[in-house]
């Protein structure tokens, strides 16, 4: 294998035995092949948490690389525009490199950057945002506020959805390894809330003790597919849902009794039936086996009732920081009309409602709209209404009928905003457009459209919603250039 340096310098003494003409010929041809050794300086983090460097003007993606490190890597794949490579030796180590506390880090795929200090993680995510705005929006000097991180960036996830399987040691609950169907046991996962980990362990132990069979996809035999556990951060209530392939639950009463004894804090025990061969976790039918049909949770002064299938933010502590940044961006005085596009169950719109004249939420999933309406009624937000439909269709219709929002908030999926919605925003020209994003690339691309259409970015507020992972969430305030606040 041949070592190559970024500068194109000659290989070290150990490799000098190769015939010089062949080396010269390959270097002249600028060829890099799988199996070659190259030396790469890692410049930044990539969108999936990998280290990104450059070799002969090609991007090199190195899983596990940290910005500032010089790495000897083995080429694993060569494409026209990029190379992937694996670490073989770290020549210069980053001061932010640490030992990941999780024994299955790098295997289960749930976390990507546990091997970085938390300070390094935050800096890497900020750079990722700057890179996206530079590359896709042509902005070199976007006003990026300091990342809002966590005081304790562990044990924050309030919900787990873990597949069940059988291994040599018995029943395990975990996640499938990346690009594989191998189930990885994630017992004691350090980013899950400790009560979630405890409930998963106790539920699995009871199922195994009672001989309740695990569902096997290949043979379509067995019963329990998935354990879903959610804990209320504020309420402390515990919800356990067993996702099963059939509604025929053996030793039902005994199972209920054993789970209640194992978890005295249990509030809601449910069974969701999903008989289909699908990647979706939940089926359409849920039966409450014992206790309440939902648990209670709160965000600030907002109260929510969460059924087993209801969506709720996975990190409530950071969600409050995110929503407060949205409120700051909206600049509400009590006189404004607000549209909350892609509103889901209405949490952002309900957060803003006390400070606005009127809030209208738009969501394409009818069930989520019904949840949003119930949440509005439960919290007395009488100035908030929610509508089922596509934002790119409802917004122009409202504007045509005389409703012109002062503020539009959009929190789209990772794929970003629908081009027709962007067009509708540019025609509507709200004074403030507040973009809540979980994907820097699509965010920057959408912002470029808005910038070209007459908006200016005032600031970007990153929020670290998911420490130890490569995900970056942020709020962006865009102002219409012709607007006077």
C-alpha positions as CSV (number, residue, x, y, z in Angstrom):
1,X,0.0,0.0,0.0
2,X,1.2,3.4,-0.8
3,X,1.2,6.5,1.5
4,X,0.5,9.8,-0.2
5,X,0.6,13.2,1.4
6,X,-1.7,16.2,0.6
7,X,1.2,18.1,-0.8
8,X,2.0,15.3,-3.2
9,X,5.4,14.7,-1.5
10,X,7.3,11.4,-2.0
11,X,6.5,8.4,0.1
12,X,8.5,7.5,3.1
13,X,11.6,5.3,3.1
14,X,9.7,2.1,3.8
15,X,7.9,2.4,0.5
16,X,11.0,3.2,-1.7
17,X,11.3,-0.4,-2.8
18,X,8.5,0.1,-5.4
19,X,9.8,0.7,-8.9
20,X,10.1,4.5,-9.3
21,X,8.8,4.7,-12.9
22,X,5.5,3.0,-11.9
23,X,5.1,5.4,-9.0
24,X,5.8,8.4,-11.2
25,X,3.4,7.2,-13.9
26,X,0.5,6.7,-11.4
27,X,1.2,10.1,-9.7
28,X,1.2,11.8,-13.1
29,X,-2.1,10.1,-14.0
30,X,-3.4,11.4,-10.6
31,X,-4.9,8.0,-9.8
32,X,-6.0,7.0,-6.4
33,X,-7.3,3.5,-5.9
34,X,-9.0,1.5,-3.1
35,X,-6.3,0.2,-0.8
36,X,-4.0,3.1,-1.2
37,X,-2.7,4.9,1.9
38,X,-3.0,8.7,1.9
39,X,-2.3,11.4,4.5
40,X,-5.2,13.8,5.1
41,X,-5.6,16.9,7.2
42,X,-9.2,17.0,8.6
43,X,-10.6,20.4,8.0
44,X,-14.2,20.1,9.3
45,X,-17.0,17.8,10.2
46,X,-19.4,16.5,7.6
47,X,-23.2,16.3,7.8
48,X,-23.0,12.8,9.1
49,X,-20.3,13.5,11.7
50,X,-17.4,12.2,9.6
51,X,-14.1,14.1,9.2
52,X,-13.7,15.9,5.9
53,X,-10.3,16.7,4.4
54,X,-9.0,17.1,0.8
55,X,-6.6,15.1,-1.3
56,X,-5.7,16.4,-4.7
57,X,-8.7,18.7,-4.7
58,X,-11.0,15.9,-3.9
59,X,-13.1,15.8,-0.7
60,X,-12.1,12.9,1.5
61,X,-14.6,11.6,4.0
62,X,-13.0,9.8,7.0
63,X,-15.3,8.3,9.6
64,X,-14.0,9.2,13.1
65,X,-11.7,12.0,11.9
66,X,-11.8,15.2,14.0
67,X,-11.0,18.7,12.6
68,X,-7.3,19.6,13.0
69,X,-6.1,16.0,12.9
70,X,-3.6,14.7,10.4
71,X,-4.5,11.1,9.6
72,X,-3.0,8.2,7.7
73,X,-6.0,6.6,6.0
74,X,-6.7,3.7,3.7
75,X,-8.8,4.5,0.7
76,X,-12.0,2.4,0.7
77,X,-13.9,4.0,-2.2
78,X,-13.1,6.4,-5.1
79,X,-15.7,8.4,-6.9
80,X,-15.4,11.3,-9.4
81,X,-15.9,14.0,-6.8
82,X,-15.0,12.3,-3.5
83,X,-13.0,9.6,-1.7
84,X,-13.9,7.7,1.4
85,X,-11.1,6.4,3.7
86,X,-10.6,4.6,7.0
87,X,-8.3,5.7,9.8
88,X,-5.1,3.6,10.0
89,X,-3.0,6.0,12.2
90,X,-3.4,9.4,13.7
91,X,-0.2,11.4,13.1
92,X,-1.5,14.6,14.8
93,X,-4.2,14.1,17.4
94,X,-6.8,16.7,18.2
95,X,-7.0,18.0,21.8
96,X,-10.8,17.4,21.5
97,X,-10.4,13.6,20.9
98,X,-11.7,11.7,24.0
99,X,-12.5,8.1,24.7
100,X,-16.2,7.5,23.9
101,X,-18.0,6.2,27.1
102,X,-20.4,3.9,25.2
103,X,-19.1,0.4,24.5
104,X,-21.0,0.2,21.2
105,X,-20.1,3.6,19.9
106,X,-19.3,3.4,16.2
107,X,-21.3,0.1,15.9
108,X,-24.9,0.9,16.7
109,X,-25.0,4.1,14.7
110,X,-27.1,6.1,17.1
111,X,-24.3,8.6,17.9
112,X,-21.6,9.8,15.6
113,X,-19.3,12.1,17.6
114,X,-19.0,10.7,21.1
115,X,-15.3,10.6,20.5
116,X,-15.1,14.4,20.7
117,X,-15.2,16.7,23.7
118,X,-18.4,18.6,24.1
119,X,-16.7,21.8,23.5
120,X,-15.3,20.3,20.2
121,X,-18.7,19.1,19.2
122,X,-20.3,22.5,19.6
123,X,-17.5,24.2,17.6
124,X,-17.7,21.5,14.9
125,X,-21.5,22.0,14.5
126,X,-21.1,25.8,14.2
127,X,-18.5,25.3,11.5
128,X,-20.8,22.9,9.7
129,X,-23.4,25.7,9.6
130,X,-20.9,28.2,8.3
131,X,-19.8,25.8,5.6
132,X,-23.4,25.2,4.5
133,X,-24.2,29.0,4.2
134,X,-20.9,29.6,2.4
135,X,-21.4,26.7,0.0
136,X,-25.1,27.0,-0.8
137,X,-26.0,30.6,-0.1
138,X,-22.7,32.3,-0.9
139,X,-22.5,33.9,2.6
140,X,-19.1,34.1,4.1
141,X,-20.1,36.3,7.1
142,X,-23.5,35.1,8.2
143,X,-24.2,36.3,11.8
144,X,-24.0,33.1,13.8
145,X,-24.8,33.3,17.4
146,X,-23.0,31.0,19.9
147,X,-24.5,27.5,20.0
148,X,-26.9,26.9,22.9
149,X,-25.6,23.7,24.4
150,X,-26.4,21.6,27.4
151,X,-24.9,21.8,30.9
152,X,-25.0,18.0,31.0
153,X,-25.1,16.6,27.5
154,X,-26.1,13.0,28.5
155,X,-29.2,11.2,29.4
156,X,-31.5,13.6,27.6
157,X,-33.6,11.4,25.3
158,X,-37.0,10.9,26.9
159,X,-38.1,8.1,24.5
160,X,-36.7,4.9,23.1
161,X,-38.0,2.6,20.3
162,X,-35.9,-0.5,20.5
163,X,-36.2,-3.7,18.4
164,X,-36.2,-7.0,20.2
165,X,-34.1,-10.0,19.1
166,X,-32.4,-13.1,20.4
167,X,-28.7,-13.5,21.0
168,X,-26.4,-16.1,22.7
169,X,-26.9,-14.3,26.0
170,X,-30.7,-14.2,25.6
171,X,-33.2,-11.6,24.6
172,X,-31.7,-8.2,23.6
173,X,-33.2,-4.8,22.9
174,X,-31.3,-2.4,20.6
175,X,-30.8,-0.8,17.2
176,X,-29.8,-2.2,13.9
177,X,-26.2,-1.4,12.8
178,X,-25.8,0.9,9.9
179,X,-26.4,-0.7,6.5
180,X,-27.1,-4.1,8.1
181,X,-29.8,-6.2,9.8
182,X,-27.6,-7.0,12.8
183,X,-29.2,-6.0,16.1
184,X,-26.9,-4.2,18.5
185,X,-27.7,-4.4,22.2
186,X,-27.7,-0.8,23.6
187,X,-28.3,-1.6,27.2
188,X,-27.5,1.4,29.4
189,X,-27.3,3.8,26.4
190,X,-25.7,7.0,27.8
191,X,-27.9,9.5,25.9
192,X,-31.1,7.9,26.9
193,X,-32.8,9.1,30.1
194,X,-31.8,6.8,32.9
195,X,-35.5,5.9,33.7
196,X,-35.9,5.0,30.0
197,X,-32.9,2.6,30.1
198,X,-34.2,1.1,33.4
199,X,-37.7,0.5,32.0
200,X,-36.4,-1.1,28.8
201,X,-34.3,-3.5,30.9
202,X,-37.1,-4.4,33.2
203,X,-39.6,-4.9,30.4
204,X,-37.2,-7.1,28.5
205,X,-36.4,-9.2,31.6
206,X,-40.1,-9.8,32.3
207,X,-40.8,-10.8,28.7
208,X,-37.9,-13.3,28.8
209,X,-38.8,-14.7,32.2
210,X,-42.4,-15.4,31.0
211,X,-41.3,-16.8,27.7
212,X,-43.1,-14.3,25.6
213,X,-41.7,-14.9,22.1
214,X,-39.8,-12.3,20.1
215,X,-41.0,-11.8,16.5
216,X,-38.7,-13.1,13.8
217,X,-39.0,-11.4,10.5
218,X,-37.6,-14.1,8.3
219,X,-40.0,-16.8,9.5
220,X,-42.8,-14.4,10.5
221,X,-43.0,-16.3,13.8
222,X,-43.1,-14.9,17.3
223,X,-44.9,-11.9,18.8
224,X,-43.1,-8.9,20.3
225,X,-41.3,-6.7,17.8
226,X,-40.4,-3.5,19.6
227,X,-40.4,-2.0,23.1
228,X,-41.3,1.7,23.2
229,X,-40.7,3.6,26.4
230,X,-41.3,7.3,27.2
231,X,-40.8,9.2,30.4
232,X,-42.3,12.6,31.2
233,X,-39.4,15.0,32.1
234,X,-41.7,17.2,34.2
235,X,-44.4,14.7,35.3
236,X,-42.1,11.7,35.9
237,X,-44.8,9.5,34.4
238,X,-43.8,6.3,32.6
239,X,-45.3,4.9,29.4
240,X,-44.5,1.4,28.1
241,X,-45.8,0.2,24.7
242,X,-45.2,-3.3,23.3
243,X,-45.4,-3.4,19.5
244,X,-46.6,-6.9,18.6
245,X,-47.3,-8.8,15.3
246,X,-50.6,-10.1,16.7
247,X,-53.2,-9.2,19.2
248,X,-53.0,-12.6,20.8
249,X,-50.9,-11.9,23.9
250,X,-50.0,-15.0,25.9
251,X,-50.0,-14.9,29.7
252,X,-51.6,-11.4,29.4
253,X,-52.7,-10.9,33.0
254,X,-49.5,-12.4,34.4
255,X,-47.4,-10.1,32.1
256,X,-49.4,-7.0,33.3
257,X,-48.9,-8.0,36.9
258,X,-45.2,-8.6,36.5
259,X,-44.5,-5.3,34.7
260,X,-46.4,-3.4,37.4
261,X,-44.4,-5.0,40.1
262,X,-41.1,-4.4,38.3
263,X,-42.0,-0.7,37.6
264,X,-44.2,0.8,40.4
265,X,-44.0,4.2,38.7
266,X,-45.7,2.8,35.5
267,X,-48.5,5.1,34.4
268,X,-49.6,3.6,31.1
269,X,-49.1,0.1,29.6
270,X,-50.2,-0.4,26.0
271,X,-50.0,-2.9,23.1
272,X,-49.8,-1.7,19.5
273,X,-50.5,-4.3,16.9
274,X,-48.4,-4.1,13.7
275,X,-48.9,-7.3,11.6
276,X,-47.4,-5.9,8.4
277,X,-43.9,-6.6,7.1
278,X,-42.8,-2.9,7.1
279,X,-40.1,-0.6,8.4
280,X,-42.7,1.5,10.2
281,X,-42.7,0.8,14.0
282,X,-46.4,1.3,14.8
283,X,-49.5,-0.3,13.4
284,X,-52.9,1.4,13.3
285,X,-54.4,-0.2,16.4
286,X,-53.4,0.5,20.0
287,X,-54.9,-1.2,23.0
288,X,-54.4,0.0,26.6
289,X,-53.4,-3.1,28.7
290,X,-53.4,-1.2,32.0
291,X,-53.5,2.3,33.4
292,X,-54.1,5.6,31.7
293,X,-54.4,5.9,27.9
294,X,-51.7,8.7,28.0
295,X,-49.1,10.4,30.1
296,X,-48.8,14.1,30.9
297,X,-45.9,16.3,29.9
298,X,-45.2,20.0,29.8
299,X,-43.0,22.6,28.0
300,X,-42.9,25.8,30.0
301,X,-46.5,26.6,30.9
302,X,-47.9,24.3,28.1
303,X,-49.4,21.0,29.1
304,X,-49.6,18.1,26.8
305,X,-51.3,14.7,26.8
306,X,-49.2,12.0,25.1
307,X,-50.8,8.8,23.8
308,X,-48.4,6.0,22.8
309,X,-48.1,7.1,19.2
310,X,-48.2,10.9,19.8
311,X,-45.1,12.9,18.6
312,X,-43.2,14.9,21.2
313,X,-39.8,16.5,21.3
314,X,-37.1,14.1,22.4
315,X,-35.1,16.7,24.4
316,X,-37.6,18.9,26.2
317,X,-34.9,21.0,28.0
318,X,-33.3,22.1,24.7
319,X,-36.7,22.4,23.0
320,X,-37.5,25.3,25.4
321,X,-34.3,27.1,24.3
322,X,-35.2,26.5,20.6
323,X,-38.8,27.8,21.0
324,X,-37.5,30.9,22.9
325,X,-35.2,31.6,20.0
326,X,-38.2,31.4,17.7
327,X,-40.1,33.9,19.9
328,X,-37.2,36.3,19.9
329,X,-37.0,36.0,16.1
330,X,-40.7,36.6,15.6
331,X,-40.5,39.9,17.5
332,X,-44.1,39.8,18.7
333,X,-45.8,42.7,20.5
334,X,-49.3,41.2,20.7
335,X,-50.6,42.9,17.5
336,X,-49.2,40.4,14.9
337,X,-50.8,37.7,12.9
338,X,-48.6,34.5,12.7
339,X,-48.6,31.5,10.4
340,X,-47.0,28.4,11.8
341,X,-46.3,26.3,8.7
342,X,-45.4,22.5,9.0
343,X,-46.8,22.9,12.5
344,X,-47.1,19.3,13.5
345,X,-48.9,19.0,16.8
346,X,-48.8,22.8,17.2
347,X,-46.1,23.2,19.8
348,X,-44.4,26.3,18.2
349,X,-47.7,28.0,17.4
350,X,-49.0,27.5,20.9
351,X,-45.7,28.7,22.4
352,X,-46.1,32.0,20.4
353,X,-49.9,32.4,20.9
354,X,-49.8,34.5,24.1
355,X,-47.6,37.1,22.4
356,X,-49.6,37.3,19.1
357,X,-52.9,38.6,18.0
358,X,-53.7,35.4,16.0
359,X,-51.9,32.2,15.1
360,X,-52.8,29.9,12.3
361,X,-51.1,26.5,12.0
362,X,-50.9,24.4,8.8
363,X,-50.0,20.7,8.8
364,X,-50.5,18.1,6.1
365,X,-51.1,15.2,8.5
366,X,-54.8,15.3,9.7
367,X,-54.1,13.3,12.9
368,X,-51.4,15.9,14.0
369,X,-53.9,18.7,13.3
370,X,-56.4,17.1,15.6
371,X,-53.7,16.8,18.3
372,X,-52.9,20.5,17.8
373,X,-56.5,21.5,18.2
374,X,-56.8,19.5,21.4
375,X,-53.5,21.0,22.7
376,X,-54.8,24.5,22.0
377,X,-58.1,23.8,23.9
378,X,-56.3,22.1,26.8
379,X,-54.0,25.2,27.2
380,X,-56.6,27.9,26.6
381,X,-54.9,29.2,23.5
382,X,-58.2,30.5,22.0
383,X,-56.3,32.7,19.4
384,X,-54.6,29.7,17.8
385,X,-56.4,27.6,15.1
386,X,-55.0,24.7,13.1
387,X,-55.8,23.6,9.6
388,X,-55.1,20.4,7.6
389,X,-53.6,20.9,4.2
390,X,-50.5,22.0,2.3
391,X,-48.9,25.2,3.3
392,X,-48.2,26.1,-0.3
393,X,-51.9,25.9,-1.1
394,X,-53.5,27.4,2.1
395,X,-51.2,30.4,2.4
396,X,-52.0,31.9,-1.0
397,X,-55.7,31.2,-0.5
398,X,-55.7,33.1,2.8
399,X,-53.7,36.0,1.4
400,X,-56.2,36.2,-1.5
401,X,-59.1,36.4,1.0
402,X,-57.4,39.3,2.8
403,X,-55.4,37.6,5.5
404,X,-51.8,38.8,5.4
405,X,-49.5,37.4,8.1
406,X,-46.9,39.6,9.7
407,X,-44.8,36.6,10.7
408,X,-44.4,33.2,9.1
409,X,-42.6,30.4,11.0
410,X,-41.6,27.2,9.2
411,X,-40.3,24.1,10.7
412,X,-40.0,21.6,7.8
413,X,-38.6,18.1,7.6
414,X,-35.0,17.5,6.7
415,X,-35.8,17.8,3.0
416,X,-36.5,21.5,3.5
417,X,-39.2,23.8,2.2
418,X,-41.4,23.0,-0.8
419,X,-40.5,25.3,-3.7
420,X,-44.1,26.3,-4.1
421,X,-44.2,27.4,-0.4
422,X,-41.1,29.5,-0.9
423,X,-42.8,31.1,-3.9
424,X,-45.9,31.8,-1.8
425,X,-43.8,33.4,1.0
426,X,-42.1,35.7,-1.5
427,X,-45.5,36.8,-2.8
428,X,-46.8,37.3,0.7
429,X,-43.8,39.2,2.0
430,X,-44.2,38.8,5.7
431,X,-42.0,41.2,7.7
432,X,-40.3,38.3,9.6
433,X,-39.8,34.9,8.2
434,X,-38.5,32.5,10.9
435,X,-36.9,29.3,9.6
436,X,-36.5,26.4,12.1
437,X,-34.2,23.8,10.5
438,X,-32.7,20.4,11.3
439,X,-30.6,20.2,8.1
440,X,-27.9,22.9,7.4
441,X,-27.7,22.0,3.6
442,X,-31.4,22.4,2.8
443,X,-31.6,25.4,5.1
444,X,-28.9,27.3,3.3
445,X,-30.3,26.4,-0.1
446,X,-33.8,27.6,0.9
447,X,-32.3,30.8,2.4
448,X,-30.6,31.5,-0.9
449,X,-34.0,31.6,-2.6
450,X,-35.3,33.9,0.1
451,X,-32.3,36.2,-0.1
452,X,-32.6,36.4,-3.9
453,X,-36.3,37.3,-3.4
454,X,-35.7,40.3,-1.2
455,X,-35.0,39.0,2.4
456,X,-31.9,39.5,4.5
457,X,-30.6,37.2,7.2
458,X,-30.5,39.0,10.6
459,X,-29.0,36.1,12.6
460,X,-28.8,32.4,13.0
461,X,-29.2,30.8,16.4
462,X,-27.9,27.2,16.6
463,X,-29.3,24.9,19.4
464,X,-27.7,21.6,20.2
465,X,-30.8,19.4,20.4
466,X,-29.0,16.1,20.2
467,X,-25.5,16.1,21.8
468,X,-23.1,13.3,20.8
469,X,-24.7,13.2,17.4
470,X,-24.0,15.2,14.2
471,X,-27.5,16.7,14.1
472,X,-27.7,20.5,14.1
473,X,-30.9,22.4,14.8
474,X,-31.2,26.2,14.5
475,X,-33.5,29.2,14.2
476,X,-32.9,31.8,11.4
477,X,-34.4,35.2,11.4
478,X,-35.0,36.6,7.9
479,X,-36.4,40.2,7.4
480,X,-38.1,41.6,4.4
481,X,-35.8,44.4,3.2
482,X,-38.7,46.8,2.7
483,X,-40.2,46.2,6.1
484,X,-40.1,48.7,9.0
485,X,-40.2,47.2,12.5
